[in-house]
């Protein structure tokens, strides 16, 4: 697993940068899916799988935040929520809060 993903998961800091003097590994969708499965982030697994089909398997990004921004528009079309929840909040905000950062729940 690339070091940057481990640090983001452990510290909860979405702005974590690679350590100086080390080139950060570029995460693959496979790595993202593996990490998400281990953390029981099943919506992220589903979206990553679909995203891989449409864009290829490598994503040239370094942090979880960058990756979320890349799939943001895609995620809006993927998520199905009860109409009552859709009316109350933006789908992407719901996705980020409930699906992506769900390791502590």
Secondary structure, DSSP 8 states (H G I E B T S, - for coil): --HHHHHHHHH--TT----TTS-----BHHHHHHHHHHTT-HHHHHHHHHHHHHH-SB----SHHHHHHHHHHHHHHH----HHHHHHS-HHHHIIIIIIT-TT-
